[in-house]
Structure formats: structure tokens, C-alpha cells
Amino acid sequence: MELNTKKGNKAVAIWLLIGVGMIIIQVLLGGITRLTGSGLSITEWKPILGAIPPTSEAAWEHAFDTYKQIGQYKYLNTHFTLSDFKFIYFWEWFHREWARLIGVVFAVGFVYLIVKGYLNKNMVRPMIILFVLGGLQGAIGWIMVSSGLNEENLYVNHIRLAIHFIAALGLLVYTLWFAFQLLVPESERVVAPSLRKFTGWMIAIVVLQLIYGAFMAGLKAATFAPTWPTINGEWIPSNITTFGNRTFSGLQKFTDNPFAVHFIHRTLAYVITILVIIWLAKAAKITTGKLFKRTQWLPLVVVLIQVLLGILTVLNAANTKALLWLGITHQFVAMIFLIVWVWELYLLRKTKEN
């Protein structure tokens, strides 16, 4: 019976980790979609029929004509040919198609695990939450896209973009945590309440940084200050309250002004790096837990790589092709950084019972 339980847990965990990998790819496709300006190319939401792209020249012309009705085309892409439209259509279609594939993999895997008898009653509630989160993410995605299908918005609002991004990461983290519960022996977890609390705060700060990363992408903030270490020659931007002919007040100073967003994103990167060094110094004092000792250096390595990628992304912001691939790599490492922290949090316990 114990062998069957172990086998079942491993099967479920593998299924979950496949889902984690697919979610990571989906987020990266979302980043490509955003950076190529493809997100508004498909103006309809057809969960089933939308899986098939236009199959004739007439169907392509109809899809292009529909795109011509929104502001992004009228004020930004009037120079587009049908070939240009097909390029942006592909990325948005692929992004949606991959989401459908995730749903299929989860559904088929779920049925397979039930048939094999690998799911037990303790897994029912997490499974329900998992499917609800997946469905919610799809709904958020369409709400985000539909908000830009008008004559006023040239792109999807950066705050809605951040919500979509963080919701995807929430699904990723929940799935990953579920897999850890099935794979990691309890004997490998370390009782370290103080460091666990510190790790929790680190995750909170990293999530804030990820939100500002989404703001950076949504506002194209890197292109306004492709310099480092200063921001266009200033350590603290003098135009935090204004941008062009716009004046910001209240929270908008920190969320809507590209220069303020850029400054906050950079500053958080430096703060996080310092905190990682402090965290590692505290973690080095823990002598128990083989897995923890083997992986406690990961946050420092990943944050250093991420800072370097961030600098390179900013310096190459004027190069569209370089910005795309550096930006996507930067986004990928950001997800790895979050995963590393979730891993460290899981290995640390408040008490022996928790």
C-alpha cells in the first residue's frame, strides 16, 4: 500500500510539474505577445472555434478588417500589410493555443490519474482550486484584451497586464507547492521560524518587483531611459510627477509615469540584491537539512544573473530585436527567481508540525 501511495504521489507530482513547465512557457509567450504588440490582433474570443486560425485568404482579410476597426491599427499600425498582421496574429493565437493545450493536459492527466487510482481524497480540494485558478486566469486574459479593443487604447492597460501576469504566477506557485508536498520528504524540512519569516518577506518584495516588471513592459519604460547606472544622466529622475503633457498625482506618480516606474524597478533590484546577501548569511548558520544546505546559494546566483540581464535589457532598449529576446530572458529568470524563493520557503518550517 505504501509503495502504491509513493507511486501515486510521484505520478501526480510529475503531472503537476509538467503543468508548471507549460505555465512558464505560457508566461513567456505572453511576454513575446506584449513586446511584439500582438495582444490586440485577435478581436474575438472563441474558446473552441478560435483554436483554428483563418484558413483562406478571404478569412485572413476578414480578420484583418476587424483589426482595422480598433485604435491600435488606426493610430499606430496603418502601415501594416496583411503579412505584418499575420505576424502579430500568430503570437496572440499561439499564446491562446498554448493556454488551450494546458487545459487539455490538465484535464487528460486528471482523468488518467483517477483511472489509475492515484488521486486520494486529500487531493480533491487542491485539485478544485487548481482548476478554478486556471479558469480564472483565462477569464482575466480575455477581460484584459477586450479592454483594449476600442479607439482610445493603443495597448492593453499596464495595470491589467500586471494583474494577468501575477495571476499566472499565482497559478504557477500553487501548482509548484502542491508538487513539493508530494515530492519532498518531511525529514528534509528545517525548523527555522525566523528565517522562514524573512523568506516570506523576500517573496512579498519579489512579487512587488515582478509587478513593476510588468509595469515596465506595459509602459515600455525601458525605451525612455536606455542608460545605466543613471536614468538619462540622473540618479533620481526629476520628472517623476510629469510625463509629456501629463501631470501625475497620488498613486499615479508611482504606477503610471514611465520614469518613476523605471526608477522604482531599478531601486528594488538593488534592495533585493542586498537582502539576498543578508538572507544567505543567515541561512549559512543553519546546519541541518541536506536539501536546504545544497540549495541555499541559489537566490544569490539567480539575483546576480537577473541584475545583469536587467542592465543589458535597458542598455539595448532602443534595439527592438535585442529588447525582445533580452526582455523575455529577463522575464524567464524572474520566474526562476520566484520559484527558488518558493522552494526555500517550503524547506523552512515554523515548527516541527508546520
N, C-alpha and C positions, 0 to 999 in steps of 0.2 A: 504493500500500500504506500509506503514511504517512497519507494522508487517511482511509482506511478505519479505521486504528487510532485516529486522533483522533476520528472519528465514533463508533466503538465505545466508546471511553473516556467520551465525553460522554454517550452513551445510558445506560451503566452508572451513571455518576455521578448522572444525573437520577433514575434508578430508586432509587438509594441515598438521595438527598436527599428524595424523596417518602416513603421509609421513615422517615427522621429526623423529618419533619414529623408523620407518623402516630404515631410513638412519643411525641413531645412531647404530642400530643393525648391519647394513652392515659394518660400520667402525670397529666395534668390531670384526666381522668375518674376516675382512681384517687383523686386528692385530693378531688374532689367526693364520691365514694363514701364516703370516710372521714369527711369533715366533716358529711355528712348521716346518718351512722350506717347506711349501706345495705349495708355489706360482707358481713353475715351473712344477708341476706334470702333468698338462694337457697342452699338447703341441699344441693343435689345438683350433681355435676359430670358434665355430659353434653356433651362437646366438639362433637358433631354435632347431636343432637336438641335440645340446650339452646339452639340458635340461635333456636328458635321459642318465644316466651313463651306462657303459658296463653291459650287461645283461647275458652274458655267460662267462664261463672260458676262452674260446678262445678270446673273446673280451677283457677280462682283460689282458691276456697275450700280446695281440697286443698293448694295451695302455702302458703296462709296457715296452715292447720292444722299443716303441717310446721314452719313457722317458730315456731309457738307452743310447740314442744317444747324450744326452747333457752333458755338463761338470759337472753339479751338481751330476749326478749319477757316472760318470767316476772317479771323483776325491774326492768325498765326501761320496757317498752312495752306494758303490759297495757291501756292506754287506747286502743291502736291500733284503728282501724276498718279494714275492707277497703280503703277508699280510701287510708288512711295507708300500709298495707302495699304497695299498688300503686306509691306514690311511691318508696319505698326500693327496691322490686324493680326499677323502671325503671332506676335509676342503676347498680345492680350488673349488670343484664342488658346495658345499653348498654356498660359497661366491658368485659364479656366479649365482646360482639358486635364491638366495635371491635378487640379482640385477634384475633378470627377474621378480620376484614377485613384486618388487617395481614398475617396468614398467607397469605391469598388473593392480595393484591397482590404479596407477595414471590414466591410460587410462580408466578403467572401471568407476572410480569415476568421471572423466571428462565428460564422456558420460551421466552418471546419472544426474549430475548437470545441464547439458544442457537440458536434457529431462524435468527436474523439473522446469526449468526456473530460476535457482538460480544464473546463471552467467550473469553479465551485461557487457556492452561494456568497462567499466573501468578496467575490469579484463582480457581482451583479451591479452594485451601486456605482463603483468606479467606472464600469462599462457604460452605464446610462449617462453619467456625467461626461464621459469621453465623447459619446455620440452627440449629446446636446451641445457641447463646446464646438464640435465640428460643424454642426448645422448653423450655429450662431455665427461662426466665422464666415460662412458662405453668405449669410444674410447681411452681415456688416459690409462685406465686399461689394455686394450689389448696391446697398444704400450709398456707399462711398462713391461708386461710379455714377449712379443716377443723379447724384447731386451736382455733377459737372456737366450733365447733358443739357446745357442751356446756352444762351448767347452771352452771358455775363462772365462765366468762368472759363479760363483757358486751360486750367489744370484742375485736378481734384484738390480740394482744400487740404492743406498740410496737416491740420489737426485731425481731420477724418482719416488721413493716411496713417498718422501715428496710432490712432485707435485700432485700425485694421492690423497694423504691424504688431502692436503689443498683444492684441487678442490672439494672433497667430503664435506668438512666443508663449503666451499663457497655455495654449493647447499643447505646444511642444514640451513645456516644462511639466505639465500634468502627466502627459504620456510617459515622459522620461522617469518621473518619480515613481510611477506605477511599476515600471520595469525594474527600477532599483530595488523596490520592495520584494520583487520576485527573485532577483539575482544575487543580491549582496547578503552574505550571512550576517546574522545579528552580532556574531562574535567579532566582526571587523569594525563595528561602530564604536566610537570612542566617546566616553563621558567627558565633556568639556563645555559646560554651560556658558562660561564667559566668552570663549572663542566662537561658540555657536551663535551667540547673540551678535558678536562682531560680524560674523559671516552673513547673518540675516540683514544687517545694516548695509553691508557691502552689496548685497543683491539689490536692495532698495535703491542705492546710489547708481548702480549699473543700469537698472531699469530706467531711472531718470535720464541717464546718459543715452540710452537707446531711444527714448522719446525724442531727445534733442537731435539725435542722429536722423530720425525720421523727419523732423522739422528742417534739418539741413537739406535733405533730399527734396522735400516738398517745396521749399522756398528757393532751391538752387543757390543756397547761401555761399557755397564754396566759390562759385564763379565771381562773386562780388569782392572777394578778398583772396586771390590766389597767391598769398605770400606767407612766409614763415621765417622767424618766430613772431614777427609783429603782424598786425592786421592792417594792411596798407600803410605801414610805417608807424602805426600807433599800437602801444601795448594795451590801452583801453580805448575802444572806438569813441570818438567824440560825437558821433551821430546815432547814438542809441535810441533817442526819442524821435528821430525823424528819418524818413527814407523817401527820397524824391520829393514829391509834393504832399506826402502823408506825414501826419504827426500822430504819434502813439501815446496812449495814456494807460494807466493801470497795468493790468497783466499783459496787455498787448505789447508793451515795451519788451517783454521777455519772451513772447511767443510768436509775434508777427513781423518783427524787424529783423531782416536777414543778418545785419551786423551784430545785433545783440545775441541772436541765436548762435551765430558763429563764435562769438566771444565766450558764451556760456559753455558751448560744446568743448571748446579747447580747454577752458579752465577746469571743467570737470575731468577731462582726461589727465591733467597734471595732478589733480587732487586724488583721483583714483589710483594713479601710479604710486604716489606717496603712501596711501593707505594700504596698498598691496604689500609694500615693503614692511610696514609695521605689522600687518597680519602675518606675514611669513616669519618674522622674528618671534612672534608669539606662538605660532604653530610649531616652530622648531623645538620648543620646550616640551612638547608632548612626545612621550617615548613609547606609547602603546599604539596598536593598530597598524598592521603592516601596510594595508592599502592606503591609509592616510599618510603614512610616512613616505610612501613611494610617490604620491601624487601631490603633496603639499606645495611643491615648487611650480606646479602648472600655472597658477594665477600670475606669477611674476613673468614667466616666459611669454605667456599669451598677451599680457598687457603691453609688454615691450614691443612685440610684433605689431600689435594693434596701433600703438602710438606712431610707430614708423610708417605704417600704412596710411594712417590719418594724415601725416605730414606730406607723404607722396601724393595722396589724393588731392589735397589742397593745392600743392605746387603745380599739379597737372590739370587743374580745373578748367583751364582755357582750351585744353585739347579734348575734344568730345569723345574720341575713341578711348584715350587713356583714362579719362574720367569714368567712363562706363565700366571698364574692367577693374580699375583700381577701386572704384566705389563698391562694386559687387564683392570683391575680395575683402574689402574693409567690413562690409556687412556680414560676410561669412564668418570672419574671425570674431566679430562682435557676438554672434550666436554661440560660437565655441566658447568664448569668454563667459557668457551666461551659463552655459552647460557645465563648465568647470566649477563655477561657484555653487550651482545646484548640487553637483557631486560632493563638494566639500561639506555643504550643509547637511546632506544626507548622512555622511560618515560621522558627523558630530551629533552628540545627544545631550539633552539636558540632564537626564538621569538614566539609570540602568533600565527603567521601564519605558522610557520615551526616547 
